[in-house]
C-alpha cells in the first residue's frame, strides 16, 4: 500500500508539472501565433493599399484611378478624393466606418467584425486622397483555432505520455528497491554473511546497496556479539551453580551440612550477575533521569572494602539503578584483582563527572587495553561478563568507559552531569 501510494504521488506530481508546462507552452505559442497573424494581416493591408495608391493620379485637375479593371479589387479597396468615393463598392454594413476612416486624414487601422480596415493617405497636390482597404481575418482566425486545437491535443498526449513514463520508471525503480530489501531481509535471517558488493556507488541503487551492506554487517556483528555474550552469561551463571552443586554433593557424601558462607557467597555472585544483566537490558529505557552518585556508589559497594573519595554532592544524568549496574562490575573486577586496596574517586570535568575505579593490582596489559570490554576477553581469573555488560550499559546510557594501563587497575568512566533545576 505504501509503495502504491508513493508511486501514485510521483505520477500525480509528474502529471501536474507536465500539465503546467504544456499549458504555459500552449498559451505562449498561441499568443505568439496571434501576433504573427496580426502582423501578416496588417502587412497584407498595407501592401494592398500601396498597390492601389500607386495608381492614383490627376487628370484635368480631377483625381482618377488608372489600371483598375478588377471587380474583386473594388470589393476590398476604395479610393476617396476630397471626401467623395471615386472607386470601389463599399458594403452597406461598412459605409459609416469606411467614410470615417477616409475623412480622418491620417493612416490608421480599425476592426469591423471579421475584417481589418486600413486607411492610407495618398499625397496628391491640392487634393485630400485616402485609400481604404479591408482584409478578411477569417483565414487567420481559422488557422489560429486549428493551431490551438492541435497544440491542446499534442499537449494532452504529452501529459499522458509523461504520466505513463513516470509510472513505468517509478515502478521499475521501486521493484529494484523491493527486491534488494527482500534479499537483505532474507540474508539477515538466513545468510548474514551475504553482501551485495556493488562496488563504488554510481547511482542511488548503488548507495542503497552500500547502505544495506553496512546494515547487514552491523546485524552480523550484533548476532556474533550476542552469541559471545550468551556464552559468557552461561559461563558466569554456570560457575556459581557448579560450586553450589559441588558443595551439596560433598555434604551428601560426607554427611556434614553445607557451609552457609559458601552458599551465600555463590548466591550473592549469582544475584550480582543477574542484576548486572538486567541493568544492561533496562539501561536504555531508564536513561535520561538523574541520581546522587554517592548513594549509587554506596549501593554498589554493598559493605565491601572499598574507599570512596567523592565531592559532597555529585549528581549525574543517569538513573540510580543504571549507575549501580555500571559500578558493581567494575568494583567486583577491582576486588578480584587487587592486592589489598580498592578505591573510587569522582571529579568534575566540564559538563561531565569522571569516576575512577582503582585497585593496587597488576592492572591491564597495554596490548589488551582496547579489548578488555569485548565479549570473550578475560584477564586473571575473571570470566569476562562484568566488563562486557558495563560496555553495553554505558553505550545505552550515553556513558563513556575505558581502561587505563598505568601499572595498576584503573577504569575511567565519564557520566553526564545532571543539569541544575530551573
TORDRENTI-209117 format. One record per residue (C-alpha): residue number from 1; x negated, y negated, z. Coordinates in Angstrom, 2 decimals, padded with zeros to 5 digits. Layout:
resi = NUM | px = X | py = Y | pz = Z
...
This chain:
resi = 1 | px = 000.00 | py = 000.00 | pz = 000.00
resi = 2 | px = -002.82 | py = -002.40 | pz = 000.88
resi = 3 | px = -004.64 | py = -001.65 | pz = -002.38
resi = 4 | px = -001.45 | py = -002.19 | pz = -004.43
resi = 5 | px = -000.80 | py = -005.45 | pz = -002.63
resi = 6 | px = -004.34 | py = -006.67 | pz = -003.26
resi = 7 | px = -004.12 | py = -005.66 | pz = -006.90
resi = 8 | px = -000.77 | py = -007.46 | pz = -007.24
resi = 9 | px = -002.19 | py = -010.61 | pz = -005.68
resi = 10 | px = -005.17 | py = -010.64 | pz = -008.05
resi = 11 | px = -002.96 | py = -010.05 | pz = -011.09
resi = 12 | px = -000.48 | py = -012.71 | pz = -009.96
resi = 13 | px = -003.30 | py = -015.20 | pz = -009.41
resi = 14 | px = -004.75 | py = -014.40 | pz = -012.82
resi = 15 | px = -001.36 | py = -014.85 | pz = -014.49
resi = 16 | px = -000.82 | py = -018.13 | pz = -012.64
resi = 17 | px = -004.20 | py = -019.51 | pz = -013.68
resi = 18 | px = -003.74 | py = -018.31 | pz = -017.27
resi = 19 | px = -000.28 | py = -019.89 | pz = -017.40
resi = 20 | px = -001.61 | py = -023.20 | pz = -016.12
resi = 21 | px = -004.48 | py = -023.18 | pz = -018.61
resi = 22 | px = -002.18 | py = -022.23 | pz = -021.52
resi = 23 | px = 000.34 | py = -024.90 | pz = -020.53
resi = 24 | px = -002.37 | py = -027.56 | pz = -020.44
resi = 25 | px = -003.73 | py = -026.44 | pz = -023.81
resi = 26 | px = -000.25 | py = -026.40 | pz = -025.39
resi = 27 | px = 000.55 | py = -029.89 | pz = -024.10
resi = 28 | px = -002.81 | py = -031.29 | pz = -025.19
resi = 29 | px = -002.61 | py = -029.66 | pz = -028.62
resi = 30 | px = 000.96 | py = -030.88 | pz = -029.13
resi = 31 | px = 000.02 | py = -034.43 | pz = -028.18
resi = 32 | px = -002.97 | py = -034.36 | pz = -030.49
resi = 33 | px = -000.88 | py = -032.94 | pz = -033.34
resi = 34 | px = 001.79 | py = -035.63 | pz = -032.80
resi = 35 | px = -000.86 | py = -038.31 | pz = -033.03
resi = 36 | px = -002.31 | py = -036.77 | pz = -036.18
resi = 37 | px = 001.10 | py = -036.52 | pz = -037.88
resi = 38 | px = 001.96 | py = -040.08 | pz = -036.84
resi = 39 | px = -001.31 | py = -041.28 | pz = -038.31
resi = 40 | px = -000.66 | py = -039.33 | pz = -041.52
resi = 41 | px = 002.85 | py = -040.82 | pz = -041.81
resi = 42 | px = 001.52 | py = -044.35 | pz = -041.32
resi = 43 | px = -001.28 | py = -043.75 | pz = -043.82
resi = 44 | px = 001.25 | py = -042.49 | pz = -046.35
resi = 45 | px = 003.45 | py = -045.55 | pz = -045.78
resi = 46 | px = 000.53 | py = -047.95 | pz = -046.24
resi = 47 | px = -000.65 | py = -046.10 | pz = -049.35
resi = 48 | px = 002.83 | py = -046.21 | pz = -050.80
resi = 49 | px = 003.21 | py = -049.92 | pz = -050.00
resi = 50 | px = -000.16 | py = -050.75 | pz = -051.54
resi = 51 | px = 000.74 | py = -048.79 | pz = -054.69
resi = 52 | px = 003.87 | py = -050.89 | pz = -055.09
resi = 53 | px = 002.14 | py = -054.16 | pz = -054.15
resi = 54 | px = -000.41 | py = -053.93 | pz = -056.98
resi = 55 | px = 002.43 | py = -054.01 | pz = -059.48
resi = 56 | px = 003.91 | py = -057.25 | pz = -058.13
resi = 57 | px = 003.23 | py = -060.26 | pz = -060.35
resi = 58 | px = 004.83 | py = -063.54 | pz = -061.55
resi = 59 | px = 006.26 | py = -064.10 | pz = -064.98
resi = 60 | px = 007.54 | py = -067.54 | pz = -065.90
resi = 61 | px = 007.50 | py = -068.57 | pz = -062.25
resi = 62 | px = 009.53 | py = -065.56 | pz = -061.22
resi = 63 | px = 008.28 | py = -062.62 | pz = -059.16
resi = 64 | px = 008.68 | py = -059.37 | pz = -061.04
resi = 65 | px = 007.55 | py = -055.76 | pz = -060.61
resi = 66 | px = 005.74 | py = -054.18 | pz = -063.52
resi = 67 | px = 005.49 | py = -050.48 | pz = -064.33
resi = 68 | px = 008.33 | py = -049.27 | pz = -062.08
resi = 69 | px = 010.48 | py = -046.89 | pz = -064.03
resi = 70 | px = 010.75 | py = -044.24 | pz = -061.30
resi = 71 | px = 014.17 | py = -043.84 | pz = -059.73
resi = 72 | px = 012.61 | py = -041.79 | pz = -056.94
resi = 73 | px = 010.39 | py = -044.72 | pz = -056.02
resi = 74 | px = 013.42 | py = -047.03 | pz = -055.93
resi = 75 | px = 014.82 | py = -044.91 | pz = -053.07
resi = 76 | px = 011.71 | py = -045.24 | pz = -050.88
resi = 77 | px = 010.22 | py = -048.62 | pz = -051.82
resi = 78 | px = 011.86 | py = -052.06 | pz = -052.02
resi = 79 | px = 010.45 | py = -055.42 | pz = -053.04
resi = 80 | px = 011.80 | py = -058.66 | pz = -051.64
resi = 81 | px = 010.83 | py = -062.02 | pz = -053.10
resi = 82 | px = 011.85 | py = -065.23 | pz = -051.30
resi = 83 | px = 014.41 | py = -063.26 | pz = -049.23
resi = 84 | px = 016.01 | py = -061.59 | pz = -052.27
resi = 85 | px = 015.78 | py = -057.90 | pz = -053.26
resi = 86 | px = 014.18 | py = -057.70 | pz = -056.71
resi = 87 | px = 013.51 | py = -053.95 | pz = -056.94
resi = 88 | px = 014.76 | py = -050.74 | pz = -055.34
resi = 89 | px = 018.01 | py = -049.40 | pz = -053.90
resi = 90 | px = 018.32 | py = -049.79 | pz = -050.13
resi = 91 | px = 020.60 | py = -047.21 | pz = -048.41
resi = 92 | px = 023.54 | py = -048.82 | pz = -046.68
resi = 93 | px = 022.51 | py = -047.48 | pz = -043.29
resi = 94 | px = 019.16 | py = -049.23 | pz = -043.55
resi = 95 | px = 020.06 | py = -052.54 | pz = -045.20
resi = 96 | px = 020.11 | py = -054.55 | pz = -042.00
resi = 97 | px = 016.83 | py = -053.14 | pz = -040.70
resi = 98 | px = 015.05 | py = -053.40 | pz = -044.07
resi = 99 | px = 016.15 | py = -057.04 | pz = -044.55
resi = 100 | px = 014.94 | py = -057.85 | pz = -041.03
resi = 101 | px = 011.51 | py = -056.42 | pz = -041.81
resi = 102 | px = 011.40 | py = -058.23 | pz = -045.17
resi = 103 | px = 012.28 | py = -061.51 | pz = -043.53
resi = 104 | px = 009.72 | py = -061.21 | pz = -040.76
resi = 105 | px = 006.89 | py = -062.42 | pz = -042.95
resi = 106 | px = 004.31 | py = -060.03 | pz = -041.43
resi = 107 | px = 003.19 | py = -056.45 | pz = -041.81
resi = 108 | px = 004.82 | py = -054.09 | pz = -039.26
resi = 109 | px = 006.44 | py = -050.70 | pz = -038.81
resi = 110 | px = 009.75 | py = -049.53 | pz = -037.40
resi = 111 | px = 011.56 | py = -046.22 | pz = -036.92
resi = 112 | px = 015.12 | py = -045.63 | pz = -038.12
resi = 113 | px = 016.44 | py = -042.17 | pz = -037.46
resi = 114 | px = 014.06 | py = -039.67 | pz = -039.03
resi = 115 | px = 012.42 | py = -042.32 | pz = -041.18
resi = 116 | px = 009.42 | py = -044.57 | pz = -040.72
resi = 117 | px = 009.78 | py = -048.06 | pz = -042.27
resi = 118 | px = 006.72 | py = -050.09 | pz = -043.13
resi = 119 | px = 006.71 | py = -053.69 | pz = -044.31
resi = 120 | px = 003.67 | py = -055.22 | pz = -046.00
resi = 121 | px = 003.22 | py = -058.83 | pz = -047.07
resi = 122 | px = 002.06 | py = -059.37 | pz = -050.66
resi = 123 | px = 000.06 | py = -062.55 | pz = -051.31
resi = 124 | px = 001.70 | py = -064.37 | pz = -054.24
resi = 125 | px = 001.12 | py = -068.10 | pz = -054.60
resi = 126 | px = 004.25 | py = -070.14 | pz = -053.98
resi = 127 | px = 006.40 | py = -067.16 | pz = -053.05
resi = 128 | px = 007.25 | py = -065.09 | pz = -049.97
resi = 129 | px = 006.96 | py = -061.48 | pz = -051.15
resi = 130 | px = 007.39 | py = -058.38 | pz = -048.94
resi = 131 | px = 007.18 | py = -054.71 | pz = -049.85
resi = 132 | px = 009.14 | py = -052.36 | pz = -047.59
resi = 133 | px = 008.71 | py = -048.59 | pz = -047.88
resi = 134 | px = 010.07 | py = -045.64 | pz = -046.00
resi = 135 | px = 008.55 | py = -042.24 | pz = -045.16
resi = 136 | px = 010.67 | py = -039.25 | pz = -044.26
resi = 137 | px = 009.43 | py = -037.87 | pz = -040.91
resi = 138 | px = 011.37 | py = -034.60 | pz = -041.13
resi = 139 | px = 008.47 | py = -032.55 | pz = -042.61
resi = 140 | px = 006.14 | py = -033.83 | pz = -039.92
resi = 141 | px = 008.60 | py = -033.08 | pz = -037.11
resi = 142 | px = 009.26 | py = -029.62 | pz = -038.55
resi = 143 | px = 005.54 | py = -028.99 | pz = -038.64
resi = 144 | px = 005.21 | py = -030.12 | pz = -035.01
resi = 145 | px = 008.07 | py = -027.88 | pz = -033.88
resi = 146 | px = 006.63 | py = -024.89 | pz = -035.69
resi = 147 | px = 003.21 | py = -025.56 | pz = -034.24
resi = 148 | px = 004.69 | py = -025.88 | pz = -030.72
resi = 149 | px = 006.65 | py = -022.64 | pz = -031.09
resi = 150 | px = 003.57 | py = -020.83 | pz = -032.37
resi = 151 | px = 001.49 | py = -022.23 | pz = -029.51
resi = 152 | px = 004.07 | py = -021.08 | pz = -026.95
resi = 153 | px = 004.19 | py = -017.60 | pz = -028.46
resi = 154 | px = 000.41 | py = -017.30 | pz = -028.54
resi = 155 | px = 000.20 | py = -018.74 | pz = -025.03
resi = 156 | px = 002.72 | py = -016.20 | pz = -023.73
resi = 157 | px = 000.80 | py = -013.37 | pz = -025.35
resi = 158 | px = -002.41 | py = -014.73 | pz = -023.85
resi = 159 | px = -000.87 | py = -014.80 | pz = -020.37
resi = 160 | px = 000.40 | py = -011.22 | pz = -020.75
resi = 161 | px = -002.99 | py = -010.11 | pz = -022.05
resi = 162 | px = -004.79 | py = -011.81 | pz = -019.15
resi = 163 | px = -002.45 | py = -010.14 | pz = -016.65
resi = 164 | px = -002.92 | py = -006.74 | pz = -018.28
resi = 165 | px = -006.71 | py = -007.06 | pz = -018.40
resi = 166 | px = -006.79 | py = -008.20 | pz = -014.76
resi = 167 | px = -004.62 | py = -005.24 | pz = -013.77
resi = 168 | px = -006.88 | py = -002.75 | pz = -015.54
resi = 169 | px = -010.12 | py = -004.32 | pz = -014.28
resi = 170 | px = -008.96 | py = -004.55 | pz = -010.66
resi = 171 | px = -007.51 | py = -001.04 | pz = -010.82
resi = 172 | px = -010.80 | py = 000.35 | pz = -012.08
resi = 173 | px = -012.82 | py = -001.61 | pz = -009.51
resi = 174 | px = -010.59 | py = -000.52 | pz = -006.63
resi = 175 | px = -010.72 | py = 003.07 | pz = -007.84
resi = 176 | px = -014.52 | py = 002.96 | pz = -007.62
resi = 177 | px = -014.33 | py = 001.42 | pz = -004.14
resi = 178 | px = -011.78 | py = 004.02 | pz = -003.04
resi = 179 | px = -013.91 | py = 006.87 | pz = -004.34
resi = 180 | px = -017.04 | py = 005.51 | pz = -002.64
resi = 181 | px = -015.17 | py = 005.03 | pz = 000.65
resi = 182 | px = -013.72 | py = 008.56 | pz = 000.44
resi = 183 | px = -017.15 | py = 010.02 | pz = -000.24
resi = 184 | px = -018.69 | py = 008.07 | pz = 002.64
resi = 185 | px = -015.92 | py = 009.25 | pz = 004.96
resi = 186 | px = -016.35 | py = 012.86 | pz = 003.88
resi = 187 | px = -020.12 | py = 012.70 | pz = 004.22
resi = 188 | px = -019.80 | py = 011.10 | pz = 007.66
resi = 189 | px = -017.81 | py = 014.13 | pz = 008.84
resi = 190 | px = -019.47 | py = 016.99 | pz = 006.98
resi = 191 | px = -022.74 | py = 015.82 | pz = 005.39
resi = 192 | px = -024.10 | py = 012.89 | pz = 007.41
resi = 193 | px = -027.43 | py = 013.19 | pz = 005.64
resi = 194 | px = -025.97 | py = 012.38 | pz = 002.20
resi = 195 | px = -026.53 | py = 008.90 | pz = 000.75
resi = 196 | px = -025.55 | py = 007.06 | pz = -002.41
resi = 197 | px = -029.15 | py = 005.87 | pz = -003.03
resi = 198 | px = -028.18 | py = 003.42 | pz = -005.80
resi = 199 | px = -031.46 | py = 001.55 | pz = -005.56
resi = 200 | px = -031.74 | py = -002.21 | pz = -005.67
resi = 201 | px = -028.19 | py = -003.65 | pz = -005.86
resi = 202 | px = -027.39 | py = -005.05 | pz = -009.30
resi = 203 | px = -023.76 | py = -005.88 | pz = -008.61
resi = 204 | px = -021.11 | py = -005.76 | pz = -005.88
resi = 205 | px = -020.79 | py = -001.97 | pz = -006.18
resi = 206 | px = -024.49 | py = -001.61 | pz = -005.56
resi = 207 | px = -024.18 | py = -003.81 | pz = -002.48
resi = 208 | px = -021.22 | py = -001.71 | pz = -001.31
resi = 209 | px = -023.24 | py = 001.48 | pz = -001.79
resi = 210 | px = -026.14 | py = -000.02 | pz = 000.16
resi = 211 | px = -023.80 | py = -001.08 | pz = 002.97
resi = 212 | px = -022.21 | py = 002.38 | pz = 003.11
resi = 213 | px = -025.68 | py = 003.94 | pz = 003.17
resi = 214 | px = -026.61 | py = 001.80 | pz = 006.18
resi = 215 | px = -023.32 | py = 002.71 | pz = 007.84
resi = 216 | px = -023.91 | py = 006.42 | pz = 007.22
resi = 217 | px = -027.42 | py = 006.03 | pz = 008.60
resi = 218 | px = -026.04 | py = 004.46 | pz = 011.78
resi = 219 | px = -023.43 | py = 007.21 | pz = 012.07
resi = 220 | px = -026.10 | py = 009.87 | pz = 011.58
resi = 221 | px = -028.34 | py = 008.24 | pz = 014.20
resi = 222 | px = -025.42 | py = 007.86 | pz = 016.60
resi = 223 | px = -024.48 | py = 011.52 | pz = 016.21
resi = 224 | px = -028.06 | py = 012.61 | pz = 016.76
resi = 225 | px = -028.35 | py = 010.28 | pz = 019.74
resi = 226 | px = -025.14 | py = 011.63 | pz = 021.22
resi = 227 | px = -026.35 | py = 015.20 | pz = 020.77
resi = 228 | px = -029.58 | py = 014.37 | pz = 022.55
resi = 229 | px = -027.67 | py = 012.62 | pz = 025.32
resi = 230 | px = -025.33 | py = 015.59 | pz = 025.67
resi = 231 | px = -028.33 | py = 017.86 | pz = 026.10
resi = 232 | px = -029.77 | py = 015.52 | pz = 028.73
resi = 233 | px = -026.47 | py = 015.30 | pz = 030.59
resi = 234 | px = -026.11 | py = 019.08 | pz = 030.55
resi = 235 | px = -029.66 | py = 019.46 | pz = 031.85
resi = 236 | px = -029.22 | py = 016.78 | pz = 034.52
resi = 237 | px = -025.97 | py = 018.30 | pz = 035.80
resi = 238 | px = -027.14 | py = 021.88 | pz = 035.50
resi = 239 | px = -030.23 | py = 021.33 | pz = 037.67
resi = 240 | px = -028.43 | py = 020.48 | pz = 040.96
resi = 241 | px = -025.83 | py = 023.15 | pz = 040.23
resi = 242 | px = -028.62 | py = 025.70 | pz = 039.79
resi = 243 | px = -030.17 | py = 024.62 | pz = 043.09
resi = 244 | px = -026.82 | py = 024.92 | pz = 044.87
resi = 245 | px = -026.23 | py = 028.34 | pz = 043.38
resi = 246 | px = -029.70 | py = 029.46 | pz = 044.37
resi = 247 | px = -029.19 | py = 028.27 | pz = 047.93
resi = 248 | px = -025.86 | py = 030.06 | pz = 048.10
resi = 249 | px = -027.31 | py = 033.30 | pz = 046.73
resi = 250 | px = -030.26 | py = 033.09 | pz = 049.11
resi = 251 | px = -027.90 | py = 032.60 | pz = 052.03
resi = 252 | px = -025.79 | py = 035.51 | pz = 050.82
resi = 253 | px = -028.79 | py = 037.82 | pz = 050.65
resi = 254 | px = -030.34 | py = 036.68 | pz = 053.94
resi = 255 | px = -027.08 | py = 036.45 | pz = 055.83
resi = 256 | px = -028.00 | py = 032.97 | pz = 057.06
resi = 257 | px = -025.91 | py = 029.80 | pz = 056.45
resi = 258 | px = -026.84 | py = 027.36 | pz = 053.69
resi = 259 | px = -028.82 | py = 024.37 | pz = 054.90
resi = 260 | px = -026.49 | py = 021.30 | pz = 054.87
resi = 261 | px = -029.32 | py = 018.97 | pz = 053.90
resi = 262 | px = -030.00 | py = 020.85 | pz = 050.67
resi = 263 | px = -026.32 | py = 020.94 | pz = 049.74
resi = 264 | px = -025.77 | py = 017.27 | pz = 050.49
resi = 265 | px = -028.88 | py = 016.26 | pz = 048.56
resi = 266 | px = -027.81 | py = 018.11 | pz = 045.43
resi = 267 | px = -024.20 | py = 016.91 | pz = 045.76
resi = 268 | px = -025.48 | py = 013.33 | pz = 046.01
resi = 269 | px = -027.57 | py = 013.96 | pz = 042.94
resi = 270 | px = -024.53 | py = 015.22 | pz = 041.05
resi = 271 | px = -022.47 | py = 012.26 | pz = 042.21
resi = 272 | px = -025.16 | py = 009.80 | pz = 041.14
resi = 273 | px = -025.36 | py = 011.39 | pz = 037.68
resi = 274 | px = -021.58 | py = 011.34 | pz = 037.20
resi = 275 | px = -021.34 | py = 007.75 | pz = 038.46
resi = 276 | px = -024.06 | py = 006.67 | pz = 036.04
resi = 277 | px = -022.36 | py = 008.41 | pz = 033.10
resi = 278 | px = -019.02 | py = 006.78 | pz = 033.94
resi = 279 | px = -020.73 | py = 003.42 | pz = 034.26
resi = 280 | px = -022.11 | py = 003.80 | pz = 030.74
resi = 281 | px = -018.66 | py = 004.67 | pz = 029.42
resi = 282 | px = -016.94 | py = 001.73 | pz = 031.13
resi = 283 | px = -019.60 | py = -000.94 | pz = 030.71
resi = 284 | px = -018.16 | py = -002.43 | pz = 027.51
resi = 285 | px = -014.63 | py = -002.61 | pz = 028.94
resi = 286 | px = -015.59 | py = -004.37 | pz = 032.15
resi = 287 | px = -018.26 | py = -006.71 | pz = 030.79
resi = 288 | px = -017.72 | py = -010.44 | pz = 030.97
resi = 289 | px = -016.90 | py = -010.73 | pz = 034.67
resi = 290 | px = -019.24 | py = -011.84 | pz = 037.49
resi = 291 | px = -020.63 | py = -010.38 | pz = 040.69
resi = 292 | px = -023.07 | py = -011.05 | pz = 043.52
resi = 293 | px = -026.31 | py = -009.33 | pz = 042.58
resi = 294 | px = -027.39 | py = -008.90 | pz = 046.23
resi = 295 | px = -024.19 | py = -007.00 | pz = 047.02
resi = 296 | px = -024.61 | py = -004.81 | pz = 043.93
resi = 297 | px = -028.23 | py = -004.09 | pz = 044.88
resi = 298 | px = -027.18 | py = -003.01 | pz = 048.39
resi = 299 | px = -024.66 | py = -000.59 | pz = 046.88
resi = 300 | px = -027.30 | py = 000.79 | pz = 044.51
resi = 301 | px = -029.84 | py = 001.22 | pz = 047.31
resi = 302 | px = -027.31 | py = 003.07 | pz = 049.50
resi = 303 | px = -029.59 | py = 003.33 | pz = 052.53
resi = 304 | px = -032.72 | py = 004.37 | pz = 050.63
resi = 305 | px = -036.11 | py = 002.93 | pz = 051.48
resi = 306 | px = -036.18 | py = 000.03 | pz = 049.05
resi = 307 | px = -037.40 | py = -003.50 | pz = 049.80
resi = 308 | px = -035.32 | py = -006.41 | pz = 048.43
resi = 309 | px = -036.62 | py = -009.92 | pz = 047.72
resi = 310 | px = -033.72 | py = -011.92 | pz = 046.28
resi = 311 | px = -032.83 | py = -015.63 | pz = 046.39
resi = 312 | px = -030.00 | py = -016.46 | pz = 048.85
resi = 313 | px = -027.25 | py = -016.47 | pz = 046.20
resi = 314 | px = -027.61 | py = -014.72 | pz = 042.88
resi = 315 | px = -024.55 | py = -014.25 | pz = 040.65
resi = 316 | px = -024.67 | py = -012.53 | pz = 037.26
resi = 317 | px = -022.11 | py = -012.39 | pz = 034.45
resi = 318 | px = -021.53 | py = -008.62 | pz = 034.62
resi = 319 | px = -019.11 | py = -006.51 | pz = 036.64
resi = 320 | px = -020.27 | py = -005.19 | pz = 040.01
resi = 321 | px = -020.00 | py = -001.52 | pz = 039.07
resi = 322 | px = -021.97 | py = -002.19 | pz = 035.88
resi = 323 | px = -024.76 | py = -003.83 | pz = 037.90
resi = 324 | px = -024.77 | py = -000.86 | pz = 040.29
resi = 325 | px = -024.86 | py = 001.59 | pz = 037.37
resi = 326 | px = -027.86 | py = -000.27 | pz = 035.95
resi = 327 | px = -029.82 | py = -000.50 | pz = 039.20
resi = 328 | px = -029.16 | py = 003.01 | pz = 040.59
resi = 329 | px = -031.05 | py = 004.99 | pz = 037.90
resi = 330 | px = -033.93 | py = 002.50 | pz = 037.99
resi = 331 | px = -034.22 | py = 002.79 | pz = 041.76
resi = 332 | px = -033.97 | py = 006.59 | pz = 041.61
resi = 333 | px = -036.69 | py = 006.64 | pz = 038.96
resi = 334 | px = -038.88 | py = 004.41 | pz = 041.13
resi = 335 | px = -038.31 | py = 006.52 | pz = 044.28
resi = 336 | px = -039.12 | py = 009.66 | pz = 042.32
resi = 337 | px = -042.49 | py = 008.38 | pz = 041.14
resi = 338 | px = -043.55 | py = 006.04 | pz = 043.98
resi = 339 | px = -046.35 | py = 006.99 | pz = 046.31
resi = 340 | px = -044.99 | py = 005.09 | pz = 049.29
resi = 341 | px = -043.16 | py = 001.92 | pz = 048.31
resi = 342 | px = -040.32 | py = 000.73 | pz = 046.04
resi = 343 | px = -039.19 | py = -002.88 | pz = 045.92
resi = 344 | px = -036.87 | py = -005.04 | pz = 043.85
resi = 345 | px = -037.10 | py = -008.78 | pz = 043.14
resi = 346 | px = -034.99 | py = -011.32 | pz = 041.28
resi = 347 | px = -035.84 | py = -014.70 | pz = 039.79
resi = 348 | px = -034.06 | py = -017.34 | pz = 037.73
resi = 349 | px = -035.33 | py = -017.78 | pz = 034.19
resi = 350 | px = -033.39 | py = -020.38 | pz = 032.18
resi = 351 | px = -029.80 | py = -019.19 | pz = 031.97
resi = 352 | px = -030.69 | py = -015.62 | pz = 032.91
resi = 353 | px = -031.56 | py = -013.66 | pz = 036.04
resi = 354 | px = -034.63 | py = -011.43 | pz = 035.74
resi = 355 | px = -034.69 | py = -008.42 | pz = 038.06
resi = 356 | px = -037.92 | py = -006.45 | pz = 038.54
resi = 357 | px = -037.74 | py = -002.91 | pz = 039.88
resi = 358 | px = -041.25 | py = -001.92 | pz = 041.01
resi = 359 | px = -042.98 | py = 001.00 | pz = 042.70
resi = 360 | px = -046.58 | py = 001.85 | pz = 043.59
resi = 361 | px = -046.59 | py = 004.97 | pz = 041.44
resi = 362 | px = -048.72 | py = 005.60 | pz = 038.34
resi = 363 | px = -046.41 | py = 003.57 | pz = 036.12
resi = 364 | px = -045.68 | py = 004.01 | pz = 032.44
resi = 365 | px = -048.09 | py = 005.20 | pz = 029.78
resi = 366 | px = -048.78 | py = 002.23 | pz = 027.47
resi = 367 | px = -048.42 | py = 004.53 | pz = 024.46
resi = 368 | px = -044.90 | py = 005.56 | pz = 025.56
resi = 369 | px = -043.67 | py = 002.25 | pz = 026.99
resi = 370 | px = -041.40 | py = 001.59 | pz = 023.99
resi = 371 | px = -039.84 | py = 005.07 | pz = 024.12
resi = 372 | px = -039.07 | py = 005.61 | pz = 027.80
resi = 373 | px = -035.41 | py = 004.63 | pz = 027.25
resi = 374 | px = -034.90 | py = 007.10 | pz = 024.41
resi = 375 | px = -032.96 | py = 010.29 | pz = 024.97
resi = 376 | px = -035.21 | py = 013.29 | pz = 025.46
resi = 377 | px = -038.25 | py = 011.27 | pz = 026.59
resi = 378 | px = -039.22 | py = 012.10 | pz = 030.17
resi = 379 | px = -042.03 | py = 011.24 | pz = 032.49
resi = 380 | px = -043.29 | py = 013.07 | pz = 035.52
resi = 381 | px = -040.64 | py = 015.44 | pz = 036.90
resi = 382 | px = -037.69 | py = 013.35 | pz = 035.73
resi = 383 | px = -035.04 | py = 014.68 | pz = 033.43
resi = 384 | px = -034.67 | py = 011.64 | pz = 031.18
resi = 385 | px = -030.95 | py = 010.96 | pz = 031.72
resi = 386 | px = -031.15 | py = 007.94 | pz = 034.01
resi = 387 | px = -033.17 | py = 005.64 | pz = 031.79
resi = 388 | px = -031.22 | py = 006.73 | pz = 028.69
resi = 389 | px = -027.94 | py = 005.75 | pz = 030.34
resi = 390 | px = -029.49 | py = 002.48 | pz = 031.58
resi = 391 | px = -030.24 | py = 001.55 | pz = 027.98
resi = 392 | px = -026.67 | py = 002.37 | pz = 026.94
resi = 393 | px = -025.11 | py = 000.37 | pz = 029.78
resi = 394 | px = -027.45 | py = -002.56 | pz = 029.09
resi = 395 | px = -026.59 | py = -002.62 | pz = 025.37
resi = 396 | px = -022.87 | py = -002.57 | pz = 026.18
resi = 397 | px = -023.05 | py = -005.30 | pz = 028.82
resi = 398 | px = -025.38 | py = -007.69 | pz = 026.98
resi = 399 | px = -028.34 | py = -006.96 | pz = 029.28
resi = 400 | px = -031.96 | py = -006.58 | pz = 028.22
resi = 401 | px = -034.12 | py = -003.92 | pz = 029.88
resi = 402 | px = -037.72 | py = -002.98 | pz = 029.19
resi = 403 | px = -040.52 | py = -001.02 | pz = 030.78
resi = 404 | px = -043.83 | py = -002.76 | pz = 031.51
resi = 405 | px = -047.13 | py = -000.87 | pz = 031.57
resi = 406 | px = -049.11 | py = -002.81 | pz = 034.20
resi = 407 | px = -050.59 | py = 000.01 | pz = 036.26
resi = 408 | px = -047.53 | py = 000.52 | pz = 038.43
resi = 409 | px = -043.91 | py = 001.47 | pz = 037.97
resi = 410 | px = -042.29 | py = -001.67 | pz = 036.60
resi = 411 | px = -038.95 | py = -002.10 | pz = 034.81
resi = 412 | px = -037.75 | py = -005.60 | pz = 033.97
resi = 413 | px = -034.04 | py = -006.23 | pz = 033.50
resi = 414 | px = -032.65 | py = -009.56 | pz = 032.24
resi = 415 | px = -028.99 | py = -010.24 | pz = 033.07
resi = 416 | px = -026.94 | py = -013.29 | pz = 032.03
resi = 417 | px = -026.47 | py = -015.70 | pz = 034.92
resi = 418 | px = -022.90 | py = -016.46 | pz = 035.89
resi = 419 | px = -021.85 | py = -019.98 | pz = 034.92
resi = 420 | px = -020.78 | py = -022.33 | pz = 037.65
resi = 421 | px = -017.00 | py = -022.56 | pz = 038.04
resi = 422 | px = -015.47 | py = -025.76 | pz = 036.63
